[in-house]
Amino acid sequence: MNKQKKIKIICLLEAQGFLNEEKSPINRRYWVHPLNREREAQFQYFYSNIRQYPEKFFEYFRMTIKTFDELLGRIRESITKKITVLRMPISVEERLSVTLR
């Protein structure tokens, strides 16, 4: 068999997918990493504490608590995610906080 025929056969096999390596399934150790499991509790603790200090709140978010609440009220419906069997969504307060930071 000459070199050109070998190349044509290899090209045909590649085009048909016969030469693709088998991809091993992803082996995950965690569905949610342990560092992220406590995320919601950590944010709620931070959020409730920073709201007690209006100056720090303004420094962190660059807006007053009243403005933050008004903005949150306006966009709440559009950024709210559904609760599913698989996991809890990120809260709307946390979504807005991450966006602002």
Secondary structure as UniProt FT lines:
FT   HELIX           3..16
FT   TURN            17..19
FT   HELIX           34..37
FT   HELIX           39..50
FT   TURN            51..52
FT   HELIX           54..61
FT   HELIX           65..79
FT   HELIX           92..100
//
